[in-house]
Amino acid sequence: MTQPEHQTATSVLVIGTGGAGLRAAVELAERGVDVLVVGKRPKSDAHTALAAGGINAALATMDPADTWQQHAADTIKESYLLANPDIVRIVAEQAPRGIADLERWGMPFARETDGRISQRFFGAHTYRRTSFAGDYTGLEIQRTR
Ligand SMILES: Cc1cc2nc3c(=O)[nH]c(=O)nc-3n(C[C@H](O)[C@H](O)[C@H](O)COP(=O)(O)OP(=O)(O)OC[C@H]3O[C@@H](n4cnc5c(N)ncnc54)[C@H](O)[C@@H]3O)c2cc1C
């Protein structure tokens, strides 16, 4: 059956409604850019929704010695030196900002009794640096707005 044609206009079209697409769209919207995000599947049907373990960022809330440099070193080591060091540096250095943004938008991170964001060990970490929301971190990322 032919669907009725619908036309719309936007300055930026983001294709894909997983975490990457949504994060790009939020950045554009916060800068006042008109943006439209489209996906071919329901929003919850993305790899992002399946991510259960959590998000790595050297917040040092649990282990004060942690740093983004150690996060980068662990990542490069675990990649068997295949990861692009420039990308690893950007991701490790900016990860705390990503957590702060999610926190600002209302992400229900697990917390210690004193309010600190909890962090736990995840693969290849020297220190506890995975922030999480139960076992549904990815789903919560997509629900956070
Ligand atoms: C089971 C599982 C567990 C994981 N656990 C973790 C974890 O604990 N921590 C962690 O950091 N990472 C984890 N990951 C990895 C993480 O989920 C992905 O790296 C991340 O979600 C990728 O985000 P994305 O936005 O690039 O892709 P996706 O979340 O897959 O989003 C891509 C979107 O694009 C849409 N799309 C694709 N093609 C088109 C098209 N042609 N037109 C329109 N839309 C399109 C898709 O439908 C989808 O909605 C896990 C992955 C899986 C599968």
The ligand as a MOL file (V3000), in Angstrom:
LIG
                    3D

  0  0  0     0  0            999 V3000
M  V30 BEGIN CTAB
M  V30 COUNTS 53 58 0 0 0
M  V30 BEGIN ATOM
M  V30 1 C 24.8840 -7.0190 23.9800 0
M  V30 2 C 25.7560 -5.7920 23.9590 0
M  V30 3 C 26.2710 -5.3120 25.1550 0
M  V30 4 C 27.0780 -4.1600 25.1540 0
M  V30 5 N 27.5390 -3.6790 26.3480 0
M  V30 6 C 28.2470 -2.5270 26.3740 0
M  V30 7 C 28.6500 -1.9280 27.6050 0
M  V30 8 O 28.3560 -2.4230 28.6900 0
M  V30 9 N 29.3560 -0.7690 27.5640 0
M  V30 10 C 29.6840 -0.1750 26.3820 0
M  V30 11 O 30.3420 0.8960 26.4020 0
M  V30 12 N 29.3210 -0.7100 25.1940 0
M  V30 13 C 28.6040 -1.8620 25.1660 0
M  V30 14 N 28.2030 -2.3920 23.9690 0
M  V30 15 C 28.5820 -1.6740 22.7500 0
M  V30 16 C 27.6550 -0.4700 22.5650 0
M  V30 17 O 26.3200 -0.8620 22.7800 0
M  V30 18 C 27.8240 0.1060 21.1450 0
M  V30 19 O 29.1740 0.3800 20.8800 0
M  V30 20 C 27.0310 1.4030 21.0010 0
M  V30 21 O 25.7030 1.2440 21.4720 0
M  V30 22 C 27.0100 1.8490 19.5500 0
M  V30 23 O 26.1600 2.9750 19.4620 0
M  V30 24 P 25.7110 3.4890 18.0500 0
M  V30 25 O 24.7640 4.6340 18.2600 0
M  V30 26 O 26.9270 3.7190 17.2160 0
M  V30 27 O 24.9710 2.2330 17.3790 0
M  V30 28 P 23.4940 1.6290 17.6740 0
M  V30 29 O 23.1070 1.7820 19.1100 0
M  V30 30 O 23.4670 0.2680 17.0840 0
M  V30 31 O 22.5510 2.5740 16.8350 0
M  V30 32 C 22.5400 2.5580 15.4200 0
M  V30 33 C 21.1460 2.9640 14.9890 0
M  V30 34 O 21.1410 3.2240 13.5850 0
M  V30 35 C 19.9970 2.6230 13.0140 0
M  V30 36 N 20.2630 2.4170 11.5910 0
M  V30 37 C 21.2040 1.6330 11.0300 0
M  V30 38 N 21.1540 1.7360 9.6920 0
M  V30 39 C 20.1550 2.6160 9.4090 0
M  V30 40 C 19.6150 3.1240 8.2070 0
M  V30 41 N 20.0990 2.7640 7.0190 0
M  V30 42 N 18.6030 4.0190 8.2780 0
M  V30 43 C 18.1200 4.4140 9.4890 0
M  V30 44 N 18.5940 3.9660 10.6570 0
M  V30 45 C 19.5990 3.0650 10.6110 0
M  V30 46 C 19.8030 1.3410 13.8030 0
M  V30 47 O 18.4860 0.8500 13.6690 0
M  V30 48 C 20.0980 1.8570 15.2120 0
M  V30 49 O 18.9560 2.4220 15.8130 0
M  V30 50 C 27.3900 -3.5190 23.9380 0
M  V30 51 C 26.8550 -4.0070 22.7340 0
M  V30 52 C 26.0440 -5.1180 22.7410 0
M  V30 53 C 25.4570 -5.6010 21.4180 0
M  V30 END ATOM
M  V30 BEGIN BOND
M  V30 1 1 1 2
M  V30 2 1 2 3
M  V30 3 2 2 52
M  V30 4 2 3 4
M  V30 5 1 4 5
M  V30 6 1 4 50
M  V30 7 2 5 6
M  V30 8 1 6 7
M  V30 9 1 6 13
M  V30 10 2 7 8
M  V30 11 1 7 9
M  V30 12 1 9 10
M  V30 13 2 10 11
M  V30 14 1 10 12
M  V30 15 2 12 13
M  V30 16 1 13 14
M  V30 17 1 14 15
M  V30 18 1 14 50
M  V30 19 1 15 16
M  V30 20 1 16 17
M  V30 21 1 16 18
M  V30 22 1 18 19
M  V30 23 1 18 20
M  V30 24 1 20 21
M  V30 25 1 20 22
M  V30 26 1 22 23
M  V30 27 1 23 24
M  V30 28 2 24 25
M  V30 29 1 24 26
M  V30 30 1 24 27
M  V30 31 1 27 28
M  V30 32 2 28 29
M  V30 33 1 28 30
M  V30 34 1 28 31
M  V30 35 1 31 32
M  V30 36 1 32 33
M  V30 37 1 33 34
M  V30 38 1 33 48
M  V30 39 1 34 35
M  V30 40 1 35 36
M  V30 41 1 35 46
M  V30 42 1 36 37
M  V30 43 1 36 45
M  V30 44 2 37 38
M  V30 45 1 38 39
M  V30 46 1 39 40
M  V30 47 2 39 45
M  V30 48 1 40 41
M  V30 49 2 40 42
M  V30 50 1 42 43
M  V30 51 2 43 44
M  V30 52 1 44 45
M  V30 53 1 46 47
M  V30 54 1 46 48
M  V30 55 1 48 49
M  V30 56 2 50 51
M  V30 57 1 51 52
M  V30 58 1 52 53
M  V30 END BOND
M  V30 END CTAB
M  END
